[in-house]
Amino acid sequence: MKTVLIYSGGMDSTTLLYDLINKGDEVLCLLVDYNQRHSTELDHAERQCNKLRIEYTRIHLPNTKVLMQGSSQTDKSVKVPEGNYDEPTMKATVVPNRNMILLALAGAYAVSVKADRLAYGAHAGDHTIYPDCRPEFVEAMSKAFTLCDWHTLDLYVPYLHLTKGEICKIGLKLGVPYGATYTCYKGYFKPCGKCGACMERAEAFAFAGEVDPSCK
Amino acid sequence: MKTVLIYSGGMDSTTLLYDLINKGDEVLCLLVDYNQRHSTELDHAERQCNKLRIEYTRIHLPNTKVLMQGSSQTDKSVKVPEGNYDEPTMKATVVPNRNMILLALAGAYAVSVKADRLAYGAHAGDHTIYPDCRPEFVEAMSKAFTLCDWHTLDLYVPYLHLTKGEICKIGLKLGVPYGATYTCYKGYFKPCGKCGACMERAEAFAFAGEVDPSCK
C-alpha cells in the first residue's frame, strides 16, 4: 500500500512512520514548515527519513503570520504557556486551521502520486485543546477526501482514540528511536520540560514505564 | 458580517465580491498563487481589490510541482486542452486537491481575523470536470469548518447550483466590470478563445444576452 504521511518529527508521527513501515507500506512523507516556533522538529524528521531512506518533501509556507495569527507557535509575541496539556492556557498554542492545511497539502501530494491513503498522527490526548484533532473533524475530512478527486483517498488516523502513553508503548515495541524525536513547543535545542508538550511527553514515558532517552 | 473571500480574479469570484459588497459585508480577500499557468488572473484580482479598497492578502505557494502534479494548469509539459468545458479532455485541467488547499488557507485567514464566513465561487458548470466543486464536497468541507476551530465558521457558496450564465446575469445587474476579469487557462495576455474556460465564458455571455467586454 502506498501511503503519504504528514510527518512532524514528533513522537506520534514518528511512531506512525515506523508502524507503517512495519506494516509493509511504501511511505512518502510531507514535512510542512508553517513558520512554527519549534520548526527544529522538521530537522529531526528529515534525519529520520534519511536514515530510513524514506522519500520526503519539505515545504515552507509563506506569509503565514497573516493566515495563522494569534498562536504562541506562530507568533513570537505570544508566550508559550507552561503547565499541563489540558489546561485552558494551552489554547494559546492552537494554530488556526493548521491541520486542515496540512491535510489539504498532503492530500494534494497523495493524489499527485496516486497514493492509497493519507496518514496522520492525531491522538486522543489532543482532543481537549485542539479542535482539529477531534474525531468529528477527522470524520468530516475523511468524507471530503473521498470526494476531492476522482481518485479516492483513504484518511488513516489509527491513533485517534489512543493516548500518547499508549502510542509510546506501541513505539517502544517497534523500536522507535525516541531520542531522535522532538516535542518541545519552545523550540529550544534542549527541551524546556515545562511546556504542555514536554509535560505530556514525560507522562507518556511514565505510562509506558520507560525513561525518555532524550532525558538520559 | 465579516467575510473572507477566495478571490481568483475570474468572473465568478469577482461577481461574488461585488455581490458581498452589495450585501454590506466587510470583505477580506485571499489570493493564492499556486504556480498556475494563468496566474495573471491574480493581477486582475489585485487591481480590483485596489480599486474597491478591499483588504487582501496574496500568497505564493512553494514547491507545488511536487504537490500538484500532472495538471495542465501547474505543469508546463501538459498541454491545455481545447474544446468544450464538459469534454473528458478537460480533466487534464484538474489541479490535485486545489480547492481543499484554497479553502484550508482561507479558513486559517478567516479564523485568524474572526470572520463570520468564508466565501467561494464554485458553481454548477464545474461539477462534471472538477470533483472539488461538487455539492457533496462542499457539504463535507462545510461540516469540517464547523469543527476546525472553537470559533465556528460558515462556508458560503451561493452559486453552487447556478450556471456561469446565471452568475453573469447577476453580475451584469451588479455592474461587475467583466472587462477587468480574467478567465483563459492558457494565461495569454489576450485570451485564446479556444480553451474550455474561454468557451464557457463565451457561452455565459451568450446566455446573458450581452457581449463580453473583453472581446469588444
Interface residues (C-beta under 8 A of the other chain):
Chain A: T57 I59 H60 L61 P62 N63 T64 V66 L67 M68 Q69 G70 K91 V94 P96 N97 R98 N99 M100 I101 L103 A104 L105 G107 A108 Y109 V111 S112 V113 P131 D132 R134 E136 F137 A140 M141 K143 A144 L147 C148 D149 W150
Chain B: T57 I59 H60 L61 P62 N63 T64 V66 L67 M68 Q69 G70 K91 V94 P96 N97 R98 N99 M100 I101 L103 A104 L105 G107 A108 Y109 V111 S112 V113 P131 D132 R134 E136 F137 A140 M141 K143 A144 L147 C148 D149 W150
